[in-house]
Amino acid sequence: MSDADLEQQGINVIRGLAMDAPRKANSGHPGTAMALAPLAHVLWTKVMRHDPSAPDWPDRDRFILSCGHASILLYSMLYLTGYGLTLDDIKDFRQWGSATPGHPEVHHTTGVEVTTGPLGQGFANGVGMGIAERYLRSRFSPEVVDHHTFVLCSDGDLEEGISHEAASLAGHLGLGKLIYVYDDNHISIDGPTELSLSDNAALRFEAYGWHVDNIGEVANDTAALEAALRRGMAVEDRPSMIILRSHIAYPAPHMTDDHEAHGSPFKPEEIAATKEILGLPADEDFWVPQEVVDLYRQCIPRGEAMRKDWESRFASWSGDKAELELCWKGTGVSGWEAKLPSWVAGDEVATRIASGDCINAIADVFPSLMAGGADLTGNTGTQLKDHGVQSREDPAGRLIHFGVREHGMGGIMNGMALHGGAVPVGGTFFNFSDYMRGAVRLAAISEAKVVYSWTHDSVGLGEDGPTHQPIEQIATMRATPDLVVIRPADANETAHAWRSALNGNGPVALLLSRQKLPVLDGTADRIDEVAKGAYILADVGPDPDLVLIGTGSEVHVCVGAADILATEGIMARVVSMPSWELFERTDEDYQEDILPSDVPALAVEAAASFGWSQWADDSVSIDRFGASAPGDEALAKLGFTPENVADRARELLGSFEEDDESDDESEDA
């Protein structure tokens, strides 16, 4: 068998796996994987710099399958090239506990760089990876950081609005080293894309400032595919978009160019007929001859040689290896926390301002930190000063102007974090976290180390009114698994929140006030307690009559209410509870010490009441939309005053006393 024939057999084997795995699972998307098998072959064996024996080699090329429904294509390549997947894993496609889930998941399957599935997310992740790569290459040296990111996307990715946001920013920044391939197969689930799509993708991306290469009908021409990829790789000053006209499910006799091939397994007779065309055994599933495995496993020695060459360059590089290592690890220098500022009780500081002071105080000792806002850097405390602005002119700049692109910002942040070398901070008004929701959810699934600076966190923002005032958002974010939400009470708690965020390993949402808040007595030295999510800020001894639980801007209201109640002989403990998630991680004894189960508890938070029944017997909350008014007035009208909280506390105590009397009467009877 000639080399060309062996390569074609390898491509055909990929197509066979793309049919067999969805058929066995009775679920999956065979068509795209079949059509793009030649492209995958070229990428893995001829173009990408990767080492299957060292999947986390820092200077490897990255590959993102933005059209994650075609996951069987990626899994087939990871199996064949030696990333640790087995043929049994391919046979277990989409099954419980398998290494080959329906859509690619980072940290779950070796060789998968990002979690994709919701269309458009991988597209934005690629832009984030491009920013991180260029930042590191510019800050350190091309000797040690110099690689490409390859992104495979579909019409669905380009239809989702996040792709516009990310592509626009990538073109503006002039990001090179980004190679996107648009699989223009004219097929959607409902039928031909012409049902809903008539965009001129080439003109669209040219308008963004991308290099565009419309290569047409060459999906089966490996030489033409390689040439196009290398043309894109040669473009250093802007991202590249290669538009490839493919035919879904090629060469299936009845399913090629059929929209049913997008998301439905083939019938056995269609698989058999296609295998005959491909020269595969029609009556054998998951057929992979040893010579094909041997062909693809040549990627291992090839990749080892590339990696060892890089290791040699790195060993002789005279740059700051310690700082580069800190970037890759996403950590600060030892003792970086000492740089965080503190504030004196009695000062008045908005927590968004305090947060901005924190990131600027630690930037020099936390080199991977990059920050920016969605056209709101000053408003959200993400104005990283004196470290340059990320741009064509200053690619090592650490302040990113994301523009009014919240969803794109979220997806880009995930790509930066998962690339490694950057810990991104992104800011917008908390209400507009709704625009980021898809990316935030994937950050949580991916355990991406990102920090959200969500400010203007309540009706306290004031006159902008209900369209800008968050109500239900905090409940939504708290309901998201593996997302830590921290709402600090004052400037000192904000600094402690930054310790928790940057010492953690996953996404953290900081909810910060627009309005000034008093710095409270006793918060400056509560580093460990804030890390536990809740603590006793003001106590009245071991047997309180009542517990007042506050978060964020309402903690000082609880302190005022406790003072009022104390004049009446009602002893109220004040608990600051900046993070449910961190508190849930503590043991039951600690939780009982803070919130005794036999003591009435009243929660106070300027947001929806949903979920507070887990921690409190009642809550002063907002279960309506807000109103346009000065912030202090809006809070007062909605009940967030010490006087109203004291009234609600008395009511709660009264209801408990009535219940106790009722229980006594029942026992007497």
C-alpha positions in Angstrom: 0.0 0.0 0.0 1.4 3.4 -1.0 1.7 6.2 1.5 -1.2 8.0 -0.2 -3.4 4.9 -0.1 -2.6 4.4 3.6 -3.5 7.9 4.4 -6.8 7.5 2.5 -7.5 4.3 4.4 -6.9 6.2 7.6 -9.4 8.9 6.6 -11.9 6.2 5.7 -11.4 4.5 9.0 -12.3 7.8 10.8 -15.5 8.0 8.7 -16.3 4.4 9.7 -15.9 5.3 13.4 -18.1 8.4 12.8 -20.9 6.1 11.6 -20.4 3.2 14.0 -20.2 5.1 17.3 -23.5 7.0 16.9 -25.2 3.9 15.6 -24.2 1.9 18.7 -25.2 4.7 21.0 -28.4 5.4 19.0 -27.5 9.0 19.4 -25.0 11.4 17.8 -24.0 13.4 14.8 -22.1 11.4 12.1 -22.4 13.6 9.1 -20.0 16.5 9.9 -17.3 14.1 11.2 -17.5 12.1 8.0 -17.2 15.2 5.8 -14.3 16.7 7.8 -12.2 13.5 8.3 -9.6 14.7 5.7 -9.3 18.0 7.4 -8.8 16.3 10.8 -6.2 14.0 9.3 -4.2 16.9 7.9 -4.4 18.9 11.1 -3.2 16.1 13.4 -0.6 14.5 11.2 0.8 17.4 9.1 0.1 20.8 10.6 -0.5 21.0 14.4 2.4 20.9 16.8 1.3 18.5 19.5 2.7 15.7 21.6 0.2 13.0 22.6 2.7 11.7 25.2 2.7 15.2 26.9 -0.8 16.6 26.3 -0.2 19.6 28.6 3.0 20.7 26.9 2.7 24.5 27.3 3.8 25.5 23.8 1.5 23.0 21.9 -0.9 24.2 19.3 -4.5 24.3 20.6 -7.5 22.8 18.8 -11.1 23.8 19.5 -14.1 21.9 18.1 -16.6 24.8 18.3 -19.2 22.6 16.6 -19.0 20.2 19.6 -21.8 18.0 18.3 -19.2 16.5 15.9 -17.3 15.2 19.0 -16.8 11.7 17.5 -14.4 13.3 15.0 -12.2 14.7 17.9 -12.5 11.5 19.9 -11.4 9.4 16.8 -8.3 11.6 16.4 -7.4 11.4 20.1 -7.7 7.6 20.0 -5.8 7.1 16.8 -3.0 9.5 17.6 -2.4 8.1 21.1 -3.9 10.5 23.7 -5.0 7.5 25.8 -8.5 6.9 24.5 -9.1 3.3 23.5 -11.3 1.7 21.0 -13.5 0.6 23.8 -13.9 4.3 24.7 -15.1 5.0 21.2 -17.5 2.1 21.5 -18.8 3.7 24.8 -19.6 6.9 23.0 -22.2 8.9 24.9 -22.6 6.4 27.7 -22.7 6.9 31.5 -19.2 7.4 32.9 -17.5 7.2 29.5 -14.5 9.2 28.4 -16.4 10.1 25.2 -19.4 12.2 26.3 -21.8 13.7 23.8 -19.9 17.0 23.6 -16.2 17.5 24.4 -15.4 18.3 28.1 -12.1 19.7 29.2 -10.5 17.9 32.2 -12.7 14.9 31.4 -11.1 13.7 28.2 -7.3 14.1 27.7 -6.6 16.2 24.7 -9.8 18.2 24.9 -8.9 21.9 25.4 -12.3 23.5 26.1 -15.8 22.4 26.8 -17.9 23.0 23.7 -21.5 22.2 22.7 -23.6 25.4 22.9 -22.8 26.8 19.6 -20.6 29.9 19.4 -18.8 29.3 22.7 -15.8 27.6 21.2 -15.6 30.4 18.7 -15.2 32.9 21.5 -12.9 30.6 23.5 -10.5 30.6 20.5 -10.2 34.4 20.6 -9.4 34.1 24.3 -6.7 31.6 23.6 -5.3 34.0 21.0 -5.2 36.8 23.5 -3.4 34.7 26.1 -0.9 33.3 23.6 0.0 36.7 22.3 0.2 38.2 25.7 2.7 35.6 26.9 4.7 35.6 23.7 5.0 39.4 23.8 5.7 39.6 27.6 8.3 36.8 27.6 9.7 35.6 24.2 8.7 33.7 21.0 11.5 31.3 22.1 9.3 29.9 24.7 5.7 30.8 23.7 4.9 30.7 20.0 2.0 28.5 18.9 -1.3 28.6 17.0 -4.9 28.0 17.9 -7.1 26.1 15.4 -10.8 26.4 15.6 -13.3 24.4 13.6 -16.7 26.1 13.4 -20.1 25.6 11.7 -22.9 27.7 10.4 -24.6 27.4 13.8 -21.5 28.9 15.4 -21.6 31.8 13.0 -25.4 32.4 13.5 -25.0 32.7 17.3 -24.5 36.3 18.3 -21.5 35.5 20.5 -19.5 34.8 17.3 -20.0 38.4 16.1 -18.9 39.8 19.5 -15.7 37.7 19.6 -14.9 38.0 15.9 -15.2 41.8 16.0 -12.8 42.1 19.0 -10.3 39.6 17.4 -10.2 41.7 14.3 -9.9 44.9 16.2 -7.0 43.5 18.2 -5.3 42.1 15.1 -4.8 38.7 16.7 -2.5 36.5 14.6 -1.9 32.8 15.3 -5.7 32.2 15.1 -6.8 29.8 12.3 -10.5 29.2 12.0 -12.1 26.8 9.5 -15.8 27.4 8.7 -17.4 24.2 7.6 -19.8 25.6 5.1 -21.9 22.5 4.4 -25.3 24.3 3.8 -27.0 22.0 6.3 -28.9 22.7 9.5 -31.1 20.5 11.6 -34.3 21.9 10.1 -33.0 21.5 6.5 -30.8 23.5 4.2 -29.3 26.6 5.8 -31.0 28.7 3.1 -34.1 28.4 5.2 -32.7 31.0 7.6 -29.3 32.1 6.5 -28.1 34.1 3.5 -25.1 35.9 5.0 -21.9 36.3 2.9 -19.5 35.0 5.5 -16.4 36.1 3.5 -17.5 39.7 3.3 -18.6 39.6 7.0 -15.2 38.5 8.2 -13.3 40.8 5.8 -15.3 43.6 7.4 -14.1 42.5 10.8 -10.6 42.8 9.6 -9.8 39.1 9.3 -7.7 37.4 6.6 -10.3 35.4 4.6 -9.5 32.4 2.3 -12.5 31.0 0.5 -11.1 27.7 -0.7 -14.4 26.1 -2.0 -14.9 22.5 -2.9 -11.7 20.9 -1.6 -12.9 19.0 1.5 -11.4 15.8 0.2 -8.1 17.3 -1.2 -5.6 17.0 1.6 -2.9 18.9 -0.2 -5.3 21.9 -0.8 -6.4 21.7 2.9 -2.8 21.8 4.1 -1.9 24.6 1.8 -4.8 26.7 3.1 -4.0 26.1 6.7 -0.4 27.1 6.1 -1.4 30.3 4.3 -3.4 31.2 7.4 -0.5 30.4 9.7 1.7 32.8 7.7 -0.6 35.7 8.6 0.8 37.3 11.7 -1.2 40.5 12.1 -4.8 39.3 12.0 -6.9 36.2 12.5 -7.6 34.0 9.6 -10.9 32.5 8.4 -10.8 29.6 5.9 -14.2 28.9 4.3 -14.5 25.3 3.3 -17.4 24.0 1.2 -18.0 20.4 2.5 -20.8 17.9 1.9 -22.2 16.4 5.1 -22.0 12.6 5.4 -19.8 12.2 2.3 -19.7 9.6 0.7 -22.9 8.0 2.0 -25.0 7.1 -1.1 -28.4 8.3 0.3 -27.4 10.6 3.2 -24.8 13.0 1.6 -26.2 16.5 1.8 -29.2 15.3 3.7 -30.1 17.3 6.9 -31.0 14.0 8.6 -27.3 13.2 8.6 -26.6 16.1 11.0 -28.1 14.7 14.1 -29.3 11.2 13.6 -27.4 7.9 13.4 -27.5 6.1 10.0 -29.5 3.0 9.5 -27.4 -0.2 9.3 -28.0 -0.6 5.6 -26.7 2.9 4.9 -23.6 2.2 7.0 -23.0 -1.0 5.1 -23.4 0.7 1.7 -21.1 3.5 2.7 -18.4 1.2 4.0 -18.4 -0.7 0.7 -17.8 2.7 -1.0 -15.0 3.4 1.4 -13.4 -0.1 1.1 -14.1 -1.0 4.7 -15.5 -4.3 5.8 -19.3 -3.8 5.5 -20.1 -6.4 8.2 -17.6 -5.3 10.8 -18.1 -2.4 13.3 -15.3 -0.3 14.6 -12.8 -1.7 12.2 -9.3 -0.2 12.7 -6.4 -2.1 11.1 -3.1 -2.0 12.8 -1.4 -0.2 10.0 -3.8 2.7 10.4 -3.1 2.9 14.1 0.6 2.8 13.4 0.2 5.6 10.8 -1.4 7.9 13.4 0.8 6.9 16.3 3.7 8.4 14.3 2.4 11.6 15.9 4.0 10.6 19.1 7.7 10.6 18.1 7.0 13.6 15.9 5.5 15.5 18.8 8.2 14.3 21.2 10.9 15.7 19.0 9.0 19.1 18.8 8.5 19.2 22.6 12.1 18.3 23.3 13.4 21.0 21.0 11.2 23.4 22.9 12.5 22.1 26.2 16.0 22.7 25.0 15.2 26.3 24.0 13.5 26.9 27.3 16.5 25.5 29.3 18.8 28.0 27.5 16.4 30.9 27.6 17.7 33.7 29.9 14.3 35.2 30.6 12.4 35.3 33.9 11.4 31.6 34.2 10.0 32.1 37.6 7.5 34.7 36.5 6.5 32.7 33.4 5.9 29.7 35.7 3.7 31.9 37.9 1.7 32.8 34.8 1.3 29.2 33.7 0.1 28.2 37.2 -2.2 31.2 37.6 -0.8 32.1 41.0 1.0 35.0 42.6 4.4 35.3 44.2 4.6 33.8 47.7 2.9 36.1 50.1 1.1 38.1 47.4 -1.9 38.5 49.7 0.1 41.0 51.8 -0.2 43.5 49.0 -3.9 43.7 49.4 -5.1 47.0 51.0 -7.1 47.4 54.1 -9.5 50.1 55.3 -10.2 51.8 58.6 -13.6 51.3 60.3 -15.8 54.3 59.7 -14.5 55.0 56.2 -17.1 54.9 53.4 -16.1 53.1 50.2 -18.1 51.4 47.4 -17.0 47.8 47.2 -16.5 48.2 43.4 -13.9 50.9 44.2 -12.3 48.7 46.8 -12.1 45.9 44.3 -10.3 48.1 41.8 -7.9 49.1 44.5 -7.2 45.4 45.2 -6.4 44.4 41.6 -4.1 47.4 41.2 -2.3 46.6 44.4 -1.5 43.0 43.5 -0.9 43.3 39.7 2.9 43.4 40.1 2.9 40.3 42.2 0.2 38.4 40.2 1.6 38.4 36.7 -1.1 36.4 35.1 -3.9 38.8 36.1 -5.5 40.5 33.2 -8.6 42.7 33.6 -11.2 44.7 31.7 -14.8 45.5 31.4 -17.6 45.5 28.8 -17.1 49.3 28.2 -17.3 49.7 31.9 -13.7 49.4 33.2 -14.0 52.5 35.5 -17.5 51.6 36.7 -16.7 48.0 37.6 -13.3 48.4 39.3 -11.5 46.6 36.4 -9.3 49.6 35.4 -5.9 48.0 35.6 -3.5 51.0 35.7 0.0 51.3 34.4 0.2 47.9 32.8 -0.7 48.8 29.2 -3.8 48.3 27.1 -4.1 45.0 25.2 -3.9 46.1 21.5 -2.0 45.7 18.3 0.5 48.3 19.5 0.8 46.8 23.0 0.2 43.0 22.8 1.6 42.6 26.3 -1.0 45.0 27.7 -3.0 43.6 30.6 -6.0 45.9 30.5 -8.6 44.6 28.0 -11.3 46.9 26.6 -13.9 44.2 25.7 -16.4 46.8 24.5 -20.2 46.3 24.8 -19.8 42.6 24.3 -20.8 40.8 27.6 -21.4 37.4 26.1 -18.3 37.5 24.0 -16.3 38.7 27.0 -17.5 35.7 29.0 -16.5 33.2 26.3 -13.2 34.9 25.7 -12.4 34.8 29.4 -12.9 31.1 29.4 -10.5 30.7 26.5 -7.9 32.8 28.2 -8.2 30.8 31.5 -8.2 27.4 29.8 -5.2 28.3 27.6 -3.2 28.9 30.7 -1.0 31.8 31.5 -3.8 34.3 32.2 -6.3 34.8 35.0 -9.0 37.1 33.4 -11.2 39.5 35.3 -14.2 40.8 33.5 -16.6 43.4 34.6 -20.1 44.6 33.9 -23.2 45.6 35.8 -24.6 42.6 37.6 -27.9 42.9 35.8 -26.1 42.4 32.5 -24.6 39.1 33.7 -27.8 37.8 32.0 -26.0 38.4 28.7 -23.1 36.3 29.8 -25.1 33.4 31.2 -24.1 30.8 28.6 -20.4 31.5 29.1 -20.7 31.6 32.9 -22.3 28.2 32.9 -19.5 26.7 30.8 -16.9 28.3 33.0 -18.4 26.4 35.9 -18.6 23.2 34.0 -15.0 23.7 32.9 -13.6 24.8 36.2 -12.1 27.8 34.4 -10.3 30.2 36.8 -12.1 33.4 35.9 -13.2 36.3 38.1 -16.4 38.2 37.4 -16.5 41.8 38.8 -20.3 42.3 38.7 -21.1 45.7 40.1 -24.2 47.8 40.7 -25.4 44.8 42.5 -28.8 46.0 43.8 -31.5 48.6 43.5 -29.0 50.7 45.4 -27.6 51.7 42.0 -30.5 54.1 41.8 -31.9 56.2 39.0 -31.3 53.8 36.1 -34.3 51.9 37.3 -35.6 48.3 36.9 -34.0 47.6 33.6 -30.6 48.0 35.3 -31.4 46.8 38.8 -30.7 43.1 39.5 -33.3 41.2 41.4 -33.3 37.5 40.4 -29.7 37.3 39.1 -28.2 36.4 42.4 -30.5 33.4 42.9 -29.6 32.3 39.3 -25.9 32.5 40.0 -26.2 30.7 43.3 -28.1 27.9 41.6 -25.2 27.3 39.3 -23.1 24.3 40.4 -19.4 25.0 41.0 -19.7 28.8 40.7 -18.7 30.6 43.9 -20.6 33.8 44.5 -19.2 36.3 47.0 -21.1 39.5 48.0 -18.8 41.4 50.4 -20.2 43.7 53.1 -17.5 46.3 52.9 -14.0 47.2 51.5 -12.2 44.8 53.9 -14.4 41.9 53.0 -13.8 42.7 49.4 -10.0 42.3 49.9 -10.6 39.0 51.7 -12.9 37.9 48.8 -10.0 38.5 46.4 -7.8 36.2 48.5 -10.5 33.4 48.1 -11.0 34.1 44.4 -7.3 34.0 43.4 -6.4 31.1 45.7 -9.2 29.0 44.2 -9.3 27.0 41.0 -12.7 27.8 39.5 -14.9 30.7 38.5 -15.8 33.3 41.2 -18.4 36.0 41.0 -17.8 39.1 43.0 -21.0 41.1 43.6 -20.1 44.7 44.3 -21.9 47.9 45.2 -22.2 51.1 43.2 -22.9 53.1 46.4 -20.5 53.8 49.2 -20.7 51.4 52.2 -19.4 52.0 55.7 -16.3 50.0 56.6 -17.5 48.0 59.5 -15.8 47.4 62.8 -14.2 44.0 62.9 -14.0 43.1 59.2 -10.3 43.9 58.7 -9.0 40.8 60.4 -11.7 38.4 59.3 -9.6 36.8 56.5 -10.3 33.2 57.5 -13.9 33.8 58.3 -14.7 35.4 55.0 -13.1 32.4 53.3 -15.6 30.2 55.2 -18.5 32.1 53.7 -20.2 33.3 56.9 -19.1 34.5 60.3 -20.4 36.3 63.4 -19.7 40.0 62.9 -21.4 41.2 66.1 -22.3 38.9 68.9 -24.4 39.1 72.1 -23.1 36.0 73.8 -23.8 32.3 73.5 -27.6 32.6 73.6 -28.9 35.2 71.2 -32.6 35.8 70.9 -32.3 36.2 67.1 -29.8 36.1 64.3 -29.8 38.7 61.6 -28.0 37.5 58.4 -26.8 40.1 56.0 -25.0 40.1 52.7 -23.2 42.9 50.9 -24.7 46.3 51.3 -27.3 45.0 53.8 -24.9 43.9 56.5 -24.5 47.4 57.9 -28.4 47.7 57.9 -28.4 44.5 60.1 -25.9 46.2 62.5 -28.2 49.2 62.8 -31.2 47.0 63.4 -29.4 45.1 66.1 -28.6 48.3 67.9 -32.2 49.3 67.8 -33.3 45.9 69.2 -30.7 46.0 71.9 -32.4 49.1 73.4 -35.5 47.0 73.8 -33.6 44.1 75.4 -33.7 41.9 72.3 -30.3 40.4 71.8 -29.6 40.0 68.0 -26.5 38.4 66.6 -25.3 39.8 63.3 -23.9 37.4 60.8 -22.2 38.5 57.6 -22.7 35.9 55.0 -20.8 36.9 51.8 -20.9 33.4 50.2 -23.4 30.6 50.5 -21.1 28.3 48.5 -18.1 28.8 50.8 -20.3 28.3 53.8 -21.7 25.1 52.4 -18.2 23.7 52.3 -17.7 24.1 56.0 -18.6 21.3 58.4 -21.9 21.1 60.2 -20.5 22.0 63.6 -19.2 25.4 62.2 -22.5 26.0 60.5 -24.4 25.3 63.8 -22.1 27.6 65.7 -22.8 30.5 63.3 -26.5 29.8 62.7 -27.9 27.8 65.7 -30.8 25.8 64.5 -32.9 26.6 67.6 -32.6 30.4 67.2 -34.9 32.4 64.8 -32.9 33.8 61.8 -33.9 36.7 59.6 -32.0 37.2 56.3 -31.6 40.7 54.8 -30.6 41.0 51.1 -31.7 43.4 48.4 -32.6 40.7 46.0 -35.1 37.9 45.4 -36.0 35.8 48.5 -35.6 32.6 46.5 -33.4 30.1 48.3 -33.1 31.9 51.7 -35.3 29.2 53.3 -32.2 27.1 53.4 -30.6 29.4 55.9 -33.3 31.6 57.5 -36.8 31.5 58.8 -37.8 34.7 57.0 -36.2 37.3 54.8 -36.3 41.0 54.0 -36.0 40.7 50.2 -37.3 42.0 46.9 -39.7 39.8 45.0 -40.6 42.5 42.4 -38.7 44.6 40.0 -37.1 47.8 41.2 -37.9 51.4 40.5 -36.1 54.5 39.2 -35.1 56.7 42.1 -32.0 57.7 44.0 -30.4 54.6 45.4 -30.9 55.4 49.1 -34.5 56.2 48.4 -35.1 53.0 46.4 -33.6 50.9 49.2 -35.6 52.7 51.9 -38.9 52.4 50.0 -38.3 48.7 49.6 -37.6 48.2 53.3 -33.8 48.1 53.6 -33.6 50.3 56.7 -32.6 49.4 60.2 -36.0 50.4 61.4 -37.9 48.1 59.0 -35.5 45.2 59.7 -36.1 45.7 63.4 -39.8 45.6 62.8 -39.5 42.4 60.8 -37.3 40.9 63.5 -40.0 41.6 66.1 -42.6 40.0 63.9 -40.4 36.9 63.5 -39.8 36.6 67.2 -43.5 37.0 67.9 -44.4 34.2 65.5 -41.9 31.9 67.2 -43.3 32.8 70.6 -46.8 32.0 69.4 -45.6 28.7 68.1 -44.0 27.9 71.4 -47.2 28.7 73.3 -49.2 26.6 70.9 -46.8 23.7 71.5 -47.1 24.1 75.3 -50.9 24.1 75.1 -50.8 20.9 73.0 -48.5 19.2 75.6 -50.9 20.3 78.4 -53.8 18.9 76.6 
